[in-house]
Amino acid sequence: MIKDNLQKVQSNIRAACDRSGREYDRVSLIAVSKTKPVSDMMEAYDAGIRDFGENKVQEIVEKYEKMPKDTRFHMIGHLQRNKVRQVIDKVVLIHSVDSYRLAQEISVQAQKRGLVSDILVEVNIAGEESKFGLDREGTIQLVSEISELPNIKIKGLMTVAPYVVDSEQNREIFHKIWELAVDIKDKKLDNVSMDILSMGMTGDYMVAIEEGATYVRVGTGIFGERDYGNG
Ligand SMILES: *Cc1c(COP(=O)(O)O)cnc(C)c1O
């Protein structure tokens, strides 16, 4: 079933690329495997998926040991500073940086291990009650502050758009994030590239691609509904 779902998602991605004149290989699919067992992840892995998204440090640490070595883990959830050191060498990209203090800790831990951490800054320009992410001005400010930190590279922006029934409702948000990335890129800051836009989930990834997403994070559409086990 996971394999069939994947084929469906991949053909949807292709269709969205065709509609918007974008190249298929410029869009990467992250399979969001939070709460799902390693056996499900292996089904996706066997179908060719290497990028997996998780939102809990403990889950990454556990799954990291069990998955093949070329698995690429993405931290897509809120990251607490005191847990940075547990995941810094296990993830290829931290999508959810929304404060200078978090970036500082990532920089410190990266220096300790002699590596350079790739991060995205989390933006929330929907202007709604969502818990994390910065507005437009806050994002510009934070990117320029973080760009001064050693051992850290800002690769782009990430957003979690509101849950909507009609994905068209999120088109403007995705477009604004794309514009913001262009504006930041124009500043030509050191250590800032803006090549990655991580946006779009099961409900709206096609619209996100049409508006410039380079990473889409799809969970339910691949693995089915999540069971958080609390009724
Ligand atoms: C859970 C999650 C996703 C995947 O959501 P689906 O609707 O299941 O595709 C994507 N991004 C983030 C940040 C998430 O927490």
The ligand as a Gaussian input file, in Angstrom:
#p B3LYP/6-31G(d) Opt

LIG

0 1
 C        3.412000      15.879000      10.322000
 C        4.078000      16.924000       9.495000
 C        4.033000      16.878000       8.088000
 C        3.257000      15.828000       7.309000
 O        1.890000      16.046000       7.440000
 P        0.834000      15.230000       6.534000
 O       -0.370000      16.092000       6.518000
 O        0.627000      13.929000       7.205000
 O        1.435000      15.078000       5.191000
 C        4.714000      17.848000       7.397000
 N        5.414000      18.819000       8.028000
 C        5.476000      18.906000       9.368000
 C        6.251000      19.994000       9.997000
 C        4.814000      17.961000      10.141000
 O        4.878000      18.051000      11.476000

